[in-house]
Amino acid sequence: MSSHEPSLGVVLVPAASAAREPLARAAAQAGLRVVETPEQATLGLVDLTTPEGASALSTLLATPAGARLSLVALVEPGEASFTFLETLKPAEVMSAGGLPHELAWRLRRVAERHRERQELMRRQQDLSLLVELTADYAESFDVEALLHDVTRRLADRLGVSRAALVMLDKNGEGARVVAASDAPNLEDMRIDLDRYPEVREAGRTGKPVVVEDASHHPLLEGVQNEVAARGIQALAALPLHIRGEVRGVLLLRASGGSRRTFAPDEIDFLNTVAHATAVALRNASLLLTVRGQTEREMSARIAAEAKAASLETYHLFFANVREGVAILDDKACVLSLNPAGEAILATPSESAYGRHLVDVTQPLDESVLMELVTAARRGESRSDVDLMVRAPNGQRLTLSFSAAPLEDGRRAIILSFRDVTQARQLADELRHTKDFLERLIDSSVDAIVAADMQGRIILFNKGAEALFGYGAPQALSGMHVNQLYPNGVAQRIMTQLRSPEYGGRGRLSVCRQDVVNRTGHLVPVNMTASIVYEGGREVASVGIFTDLRDRMELERKLSDVETRLEESEKNAVIVALAGTAAHELNQPLTSVMGYAELLKRRLKEEDTSYKPVDIIYREAERMAEIVRKIGRITRYETKAYMGSQQILDLDKASSHDD
């Protein structure tokens, strides 16, 4: 039952009746929904005003679904119609022509009466179940079977996935599941209350704990992933008060789409069941029974002790083995503990005798240990199960447990264990070191490649992927190291590694080398290499490669810049020199030209001195033009002169055109 009950369905008979449209309006007003088949309906509107109405009604009543419907009859006014209804006995009758709100009112009344009948039936079922449980509690001597039967009947009655009875330890730190609806063979399974916060809360407060949305409730914050994995939707935990203390909890879980929450009347019913169960447990002293004190369990314990006594011939062996050995009865209580076990658990055998295995070992995860014991009870052997336990001094130890049945057909168990704390810590440290080294190698910018002595690549880091262009999975799938070098280079490198002349035996100093990438291009690298030895035997070789392409490109750019800088400096010197020369030559050249022009003016052309003076003047002008070119020099440009000699090309050097 859910507190969010869906609206009831009403079906029209016959389906093709003209009353469908009024029915739809009336159903909406009454909070009902119109459905198409009797299986979906709770109410039926029978239109007897149509000729086919009576036959459709007969067909409907002949079906199981139709026979359970609450009927509302729509009839023509008149005595004949109502006479026919004497045998039909509908829940409501309405004359044709009535208004929609009248039909809605009648449908609502029928629906309310239906819900009242359902509620009365449910209460009768609850009362009947309570009477049965009370009678069973008073009469049954097989307590375990009774508790399992109670949880099963509760699960069936409420439609939940699991109902369980949990008994709390006196100190409130632990608990045991003694009965569960979905595990009829379960016997006294210990649970960690940290994984059951609803049980802990019910035990702490002594009040019912109801969780409507398990996946988001703050009480389950630490275990929401586990709750979600199990598909749990709603929880209810009802405390069992015995002699003024909460000694147990009735736990119900709803999952798998069975329901969304627990209604208040269901919680009241469960409270009554919990109270009846608590009274039965108190009156029959079932706490001691659950703890292994029934006659049947005592018989099993005696049988186990007798079997342990029959192993006297092995006690000397048990006393001298390095592993701890404990013999347990069928309730996982200790019957004997060898000296190695006493030393490992820091518990004397006399102190451990009769105590539950969980109390002696104090495991951090009780469920793992109890699963090991349960498997041994079924006749299965389990070995090398690691589990962390608490020593009496507070120290945490990692023990490796093995369990086996004492003998086929017997429920006693031999449990062996050894302290593997240091071994597991060392394994963890080695794993962490390995992980660190792998991350270190992968984070290296340089390419690192290792190969076995057959040349198969066994290590290929991310730097190698970037340098060679191969993915690590491809390189490690049988690729040969020769594929990374030009022909013959790999063999030459191995020869150098084995020679003492290139950095010492087994080592190769930094050298310049070309390697081959995936596309077949040569890549310049600096590389070092070494041979890995184990006991003097060569087992692998390792190479470290530094990609020189970026460095060589940078060096080329630096060389170009230096060349341009030299040219710029040379141009600057030439320009400065040319400016100085032009400045210095202009003054005497101006004087020469001035005096030559003055002489030309004083002489006549027919004078013998006129021609030499004219030549001096014209050559001075030519020199002045040369000086002007020198003054306009902006860059260093040369031309060939007398073979291989180069001289300054004044025309190009003084030109402003590129």
PEZI-V421830 format. One record per residue. N is the residue number from 1. SS is DSSP state (hx for helix, st for strand, lp for the rest). PHI is phi in whole degrees, 0 to 359 (none if undefined). OMEGA is omega in degrees with one decimal (NA if undefined). Layout:
N	SS	PHI	OMEGA
N	SS	PHI	OMEGA
//
This chain:
1	lp	none	-179.9
2	lp	239	177.8
3	lp	288	178.0
4	lp	252	-175.6
5	lp	289	180.0
6	lp	291	179.7
7	lp	294	-179.2
8	lp	285	-179.6
9	st	256	177.1
10	st	232	-178.0
11	st	248	-179.4
12	st	263	179.0
13	st	230	-5.3
14	lp	287	-173.9
15	lp	296	-176.5
16	lp	270	-177.6
17	lp	295	177.7
18	lp	290	-179.0
19	lp	280	-176.7
20	hx	299	-176.9
21	hx	294	175.5
22	hx	299	178.7
23	hx	298	-179.7
24	hx	299	179.6
25	hx	294	-178.6
26	hx	294	179.5
27	hx	297	178.7
28	hx	297	179.0
29	hx	295	-177.8
30	lp	273	-178.8
31	lp	76	178.8
32	lp	249	177.0
33	st	229	179.6
34	st	276	179.9
35	st	241	-172.3
36	lp	258	-175.2
37	lp	235	178.4
38	hx	298	-178.9
39	hx	296	-179.3
40	hx	270	-168.3
41	lp	256	170.0
42	lp	247	179.4
43	st	244	174.8
44	st	228	174.2
45	st	261	-176.9
46	st	258	179.7
47	st	269	-179.6
48	lp	270	177.6
49	lp	275	179.8
50	lp	262	-178.8
51	lp	300	-176.6
52	lp	271	-176.7
53	hx	297	-176.7
54	hx	295	-179.9
55	hx	293	177.2
56	hx	296	178.3
57	hx	294	178.9
58	hx	299	178.0
59	hx	299	-178.9
60	hx	297	-176.1
61	hx	291	179.3
62	lp	282	-179.2
63	lp	262	178.0
64	hx	300	-179.0
65	hx	294	-179.2
66	hx	289	-176.5
67	hx	294	-177.8
68	lp	268	-176.9
69	lp	288	168.7
70	st	271	-169.5
71	st	261	169.2
72	st	242	-175.3
73	st	262	175.1
74	st	252	-172.6
75	st	232	173.0
76	lp	282	176.3
77	lp	298	178.4
78	lp	141	-175.2
79	hx	294	-176.5
80	hx	297	-178.8
81	hx	298	-177.1
82	hx	286	175.0
83	hx	296	178.8
84	hx	298	-176.5
85	hx	286	-179.7
86	hx	301	-179.6
87	hx	277	-177.3
88	hx	283	-178.7
89	lp	50	178.8
90	lp	288	177.2
91	lp	288	178.6
92	st	214	177.2
93	st	230	178.6
94	st	220	178.3
95	st	284	177.6
96	lp	299	-179.5
97	lp	96	177.8
98	lp	293	-178.5
99	lp	283	-179.8
100	hx	302	-177.8
101	hx	293	175.5
102	hx	291	178.0
103	hx	299	178.0
104	hx	299	180.0
105	hx	296	-178.5
106	hx	292	177.2
107	hx	298	-179.6
108	hx	295	178.6
109	hx	297	179.3
110	hx	297	179.7
111	hx	297	179.4
112	hx	296	178.9
113	hx	296	177.5
114	hx	297	-179.8
115	hx	295	178.1
116	hx	297	178.1
117	hx	296	179.2
118	hx	298	179.6
119	hx	295	178.1
120	hx	297	178.7
121	hx	296	179.7
122	hx	296	179.7
123	hx	296	177.0
124	hx	296	177.6
125	hx	295	178.2
126	hx	299	-179.4
127	hx	296	179.2
128	hx	299	179.6
129	hx	295	178.4
130	hx	298	178.5
131	hx	298	179.2
132	hx	298	-179.1
133	hx	296	-179.4
134	hx	298	178.6
135	hx	295	179.3
136	hx	297	179.1
137	hx	300	-176.7
138	hx	284	-170.3
139	hx	254	-170.1
140	lp	283	173.7
141	lp	254	177.4
142	lp	269	-171.1
143	hx	296	-177.3
144	hx	299	179.2
145	hx	298	-179.7
146	hx	296	-179.2
147	hx	297	176.4
148	hx	297	-179.8
149	hx	294	179.1
150	hx	297	180.0
151	hx	297	179.3
152	hx	295	-178.8
153	hx	293	176.3
154	hx	296	179.5
155	hx	298	178.7
156	hx	294	-176.7
157	hx	296	-175.9
158	hx	264	178.8
159	lp	68	178.9
160	lp	254	-177.1
161	lp	283	-179.1
162	st	205	169.1
163	st	235	-175.7
164	st	219	175.8
165	st	248	-176.0
166	st	246	177.3
167	st	258	-177.1
168	st	267	173.2
169	lp	292	-178.5
170	lp	297	180.0
171	lp	278	177.3
172	lp	74	-177.2
173	lp	265	-178.6
174	lp	220	-179.4
175	st	203	178.1
176	st	227	172.5
177	st	272	-175.8
178	st	256	178.0
179	st	201	179.0
180	st	212	-175.9
181	lp	293	-176.3
182	lp	259	179.9
183	lp	218	-175.3
184	lp	297	-178.7
185	lp	262	-178.4
186	lp	294	-179.2
187	lp	225	167.3
188	lp	53	-179.1
189	st	272	179.6
190	st	286	178.4
191	st	229	176.2
192	lp	268	-176.7
193	hx	295	175.2
194	hx	296	179.1
195	hx	268	178.8
196	lp	230	-176.7
197	hx	297	179.3
198	hx	291	176.9
199	hx	291	178.8
200	hx	300	-177.9
201	hx	293	177.9
202	hx	296	177.8
203	hx	292	-178.4
204	hx	286	-174.0
205	hx	270	-175.1
206	lp	72	-179.4
207	lp	236	178.1
208	lp	299	175.8
209	st	244	-179.4
210	st	240	179.0
211	st	246	-175.6
212	lp	278	-179.7
213	lp	235	-171.8
214	lp	296	-174.9
215	lp	285	-177.4
216	lp	231	-176.9
217	lp	287	-177.5
218	hx	297	179.5
219	hx	298	-176.8
220	hx	259	-173.2
221	hx	303	-176.5
222	hx	282	-175.7
223	hx	235	-175.0
224	hx	295	178.1
225	hx	296	178.6
226	hx	293	178.5
227	hx	297	179.8
228	hx	295	-179.4
229	hx	297	179.3
230	lp	274	178.8
231	lp	71	-178.0
232	st	285	-177.9
233	st	252	-178.2
234	st	217	-177.9
235	st	225	171.0
236	st	218	179.3
237	st	234	-176.9
238	st	249	-177.6
239	st	289	174.5
240	st	254	-178.3
241	st	269	178.8
242	st	231	-179.0
243	lp	54	175.0
244	lp	80	179.6
245	st	238	173.8
246	st	276	-177.2
247	st	253	179.1
248	st	198	-179.4
249	st	220	171.6
250	st	267	-172.0
251	st	248	177.2
252	st	234	179.9
253	st	234	176.5
254	st	250	-178.9
255	st	209	176.6
256	lp	68	177.2
257	lp	78	-176.7
258	lp	289	179.1
259	lp	194	177.8
260	lp	250	-178.3
261	lp	200	176.5
262	lp	250	179.7
263	lp	287	179.7
264	hx	303	-179.6
265	hx	293	176.1
266	hx	291	177.2
267	hx	296	176.6
268	hx	299	178.5
269	hx	299	-179.6
270	hx	294	175.9
271	hx	300	179.0
272	hx	295	177.9
273	hx	298	179.8
274	hx	298	179.5
275	hx	296	179.0
276	hx	297	179.3
277	hx	294	179.2
278	hx	297	178.9
279	hx	298	-179.8
280	hx	296	179.0
281	hx	296	-179.9
282	hx	293	-175.7
283	hx	295	-176.8
284	lp	265	-177.2
285	lp	53	-175.4
286	hx	285	176.3
287	hx	300	177.5
288	hx	293	179.5
289	hx	296	-179.3
290	hx	297	-179.2
291	hx	275	173.3
292	hx	95	-176.1
293	hx	248	177.5
294	lp	286	-179.5
295	hx	300	-179.6
296	hx	296	-179.7
297	hx	290	177.0
298	hx	297	177.0
299	hx	297	178.8
300	hx	296	179.0
301	hx	297	179.7
302	hx	299	179.4
303	hx	297	179.9
304	hx	294	178.7
305	hx	296	178.1
306	hx	297	179.3
307	hx	293	177.9
308	hx	296	178.7
309	hx	295	-180.0
310	lp	291	-180.0
311	lp	262	-179.3
312	hx	305	-178.2
313	hx	294	-179.6
314	hx	264	-175.5
315	hx	298	178.1
316	hx	298	177.5
317	hx	296	179.8
318	hx	300	-176.8
319	hx	290	-174.6
320	hx	250	177.3
321	lp	284	-177.2
322	lp	280	179.5
323	lp	274	173.4
324	st	287	179.7
325	st	229	176.6
326	st	231	173.3
327	st	256	-175.9
328	st	245	172.3
329	lp	274	-173.8
330	lp	288	176.3
331	lp	257	177.9
332	lp	65	173.8
333	st	263	-172.2
334	st	283	174.1
335	st	261	176.7
336	st	204	-178.4
337	st	217	-176.1
338	lp	282	-177.1
339	hx	302	179.1
340	hx	297	177.1
341	hx	295	176.8
342	hx	300	-178.2
343	hx	293	-177.9
344	hx	293	-176.5
345	hx	271	-178.2
346	lp	53	-177.3
347	lp	222	177.3
348	lp	296	-179.6
349	hx	300	-179.9
350	hx	296	-179.6
351	hx	287	-178.3
352	hx	280	-174.1
353	lp	301	176.3
354	lp	83	-179.8
355	lp	273	178.6
356	st	293	-177.6
357	hx	305	-179.2
358	hx	296	179.3
359	hx	293	-178.7
360	hx	283	-174.6
361	hx	269	-178.2
362	lp	50	-180.0
363	st	288	176.6
364	lp	287	176.9
365	lp	234	-175.4
366	hx	295	-175.2
367	hx	298	-180.0
368	hx	295	-179.4
369	hx	294	-179.0
370	hx	291	174.6
371	hx	295	176.5
372	hx	298	-179.7
373	hx	293	-179.9
374	hx	298	177.7
375	hx	298	178.3
376	hx	294	176.3
377	hx	299	180.0
378	lp	282	-179.9
379	lp	92	-179.6
380	lp	264	176.3
381	lp	254	177.2
382	st	235	-178.4
383	st	218	173.8
384	st	55	174.9
385	st	258	-178.6
386	st	280	-179.9
387	st	208	178.6
388	st	271	-179.2
389	st	233	177.9
390	st	254	175.0
391	lp	281	179.4
392	lp	304	179.0
393	lp	276	178.6
394	lp	91	-179.9
395	lp	289	177.7
396	st	260	-179.1
397	st	242	171.6
398	st	256	-179.1
399	st	249	175.2
400	st	258	-174.2
401	st	261	169.0
402	st	224	-177.8
403	st	220	178.3
404	st	207	176.2
405	st	294	-179.2
406	lp	296	177.8
407	lp	196	179.0
408	lp	304	179.0
409	lp	87	177.5
410	lp	256	-177.7
411	lp	257	175.6
412	lp	285	-169.0
413	st	225	169.0
414	st	257	-179.2
415	st	242	175.7
416	st	245	-178.1
417	st	205	178.4
418	st	219	-178.2
419	st	279	179.9
420	lp	242	-176.0
421	hx	302	-177.5
422	hx	294	-179.8
423	hx	298	-180.0
424	hx	290	177.4
425	hx	296	178.0
426	hx	296	178.5
427	hx	298	177.9
428	hx	296	179.5
429	hx	297	178.4
430	hx	297	178.5
431	hx	296	178.8
432	hx	295	178.0
433	hx	297	178.7
434	hx	299	178.9
435	hx	298	-179.7
436	hx	296	-179.4
437	hx	296	178.2
438	hx	295	177.0
439	hx	295	179.6
440	hx	297	179.9
441	hx	296	-178.5
442	hx	292	-178.2
443	hx	277	179.8
444	lp	293	176.9
445	lp	290	179.1
446	lp	288	176.0
447	st	282	178.1
448	st	236	-177.8
449	st	230	175.7
450	st	237	179.5
451	st	221	175.1
452	st	283	-173.5
453	lp	285	171.5
454	lp	267	176.9
455	lp	91	178.4
456	st	282	-177.7
457	st	289	-179.6
458	st	239	176.0
459	st	213	-175.7
460	st	207	-172.9
461	lp	278	-177.0
462	hx	294	175.7
463	hx	298	176.8
464	hx	293	177.1
465	hx	300	-178.6
466	hx	292	-176.7
467	hx	285	-172.6
468	hx	267	177.5
469	lp	88	176.9
470	lp	266	170.9
471	lp	283	-179.7
472	hx	302	178.6
473	hx	302	179.1
474	hx	293	-177.8
475	hx	293	-175.9
476	lp	273	-177.3
477	lp	266	176.2
478	lp	111	-179.6
479	lp	292	-178.3
480	st	266	-176.3
481	hx	295	178.6
482	hx	300	-178.0
483	hx	291	-177.8
484	hx	266	-176.3
485	st	233	168.0
486	lp	297	-177.0
487	lp	305	174.4
488	lp	84	-175.4
489	hx	289	-179.2
490	hx	299	178.7
491	hx	295	179.8
492	hx	296	179.7
493	hx	297	178.4
494	hx	296	177.2
495	hx	296	178.7
496	hx	294	179.3
497	hx	297	-178.0
498	lp	277	-179.9
499	lp	264	177.8
500	hx	280	-170.6
501	hx	268	-173.6
502	hx	238	179.6
503	lp	126	-178.5
504	lp	107	-178.0
505	lp	299	179.3
506	lp	83	-179.0
507	st	224	176.8
508	st	232	179.6
509	st	293	-178.1
510	st	301	179.1
511	st	217	178.4
512	st	275	-176.0
513	st	209	172.2
514	st	255	174.1
515	st	241	-175.8
516	st	248	178.0
517	lp	272	-173.6
518	lp	298	-178.0
519	lp	278	179.5
520	lp	92	-179.9
521	lp	277	176.4
522	st	279	179.9
523	st	238	178.4
524	st	287	179.9
525	st	219	161.4
526	st	261	-177.2
527	st	224	167.6
528	st	233	-178.2
529	st	210	177.2
530	st	205	176.1
531	st	256	177.7
532	st	266	-177.8
533	st	247	169.3
534	st	230	-178.4
535	lp	60	179.8
536	lp	82	-179.1
537	st	257	178.3
538	st	290	-179.6
539	st	239	-178.2
540	st	195	173.4
541	st	232	-177.1
542	st	230	176.1
543	st	237	176.7
544	st	240	-172.2
545	st	239	175.3
546	st	251	-178.4
547	st	293	-177.9
548	lp	260	-175.8
549	hx	299	179.5
550	hx	294	-179.5
551	hx	294	-179.6
552	hx	293	176.5
553	hx	295	177.6
554	hx	295	178.3
555	hx	297	178.2
556	hx	297	179.2
557	hx	295	177.6
558	hx	297	178.6
559	hx	296	177.8
560	hx	297	179.3
561	hx	296	179.2
562	hx	297	178.8
563	hx	298	179.3
564	hx	294	178.6
565	hx	293	177.9
566	hx	298	179.2
567	hx	296	179.6
568	hx	296	178.8
569	hx	295	179.5
570	hx	297	177.9
571	hx	298	-179.5
572	hx	297	179.2
573	hx	296	-179.0
574	hx	299	-178.8
575	hx	297	-180.0
576	hx	295	179.7
577	hx	296	-179.7
578	hx	296	178.9
579	hx	298	179.9
580	hx	295	-178.9
581	hx	298	-179.4
582	hx	298	-179.8
583	hx	295	-176.9
584	hx	289	-177.6
585	hx	280	-176.7
586	hx	298	-176.0
587	hx	295	178.8
588	hx	296	-179.0
589	hx	293	177.4
590	hx	295	178.9
591	hx	295	-179.8
592	hx	300	-177.6
593	hx	294	-179.2
594	hx	293	-179.8
595	hx	293	179.1
596	hx	295	179.5
597	hx	292	179.0
598	hx	296	178.9
599	hx	295	-179.7
600	hx	299	180.0
601	hx	291	-178.9
602	hx	278	-178.1
603	lp	262	174.4
604	lp	260	-174.0
605	lp	297	-178.1
606	lp	277	177.5
607	lp	288	-178.5
608	hx	294	-178.4
609	hx	275	-174.6
610	hx	294	-176.7
611	hx	297	177.3
612	hx	299	179.5
613	hx	295	179.2
614	hx	297	178.6
615	hx	298	178.8
616	hx	300	-177.2
617	hx	296	-177.5
618	hx	293	178.4
619	hx	293	176.5
620	hx	295	176.4
621	hx	297	178.8
622	hx	297	177.3
623	hx	296	178.9
624	hx	296	177.7
625	hx	296	177.9
626	hx	297	179.7
627	hx	297	177.9
628	hx	297	176.9
629	hx	297	178.2
630	hx	300	179.7
631	hx	292	-179.6
632	lp	265	-179.4
633	lp	298	178.9
634	lp	237	-179.7
635	lp	208	-177.1
636	lp	265	178.5
637	lp	229	-177.0
638	st	240	174.2
639	st	216	-177.9
640	st	291	179.9
641	st	210	177.3
642	lp	55	176.5
643	lp	81	-175.0
644	lp	269	-179.9
645	st	288	178.0
646	st	240	175.2
647	st	233	-179.0
648	st	294	176.3
649	lp	268	-174.6
650	hx	297	-177.1
651	hx	298	-179.5
652	hx	286	-177.4
653	hx	291	-178.0
654	hx	262	179.5
655	lp	282	178.6
656	lp	269	177.9
657	lp	278	177.4
658	lp	290	NA
//
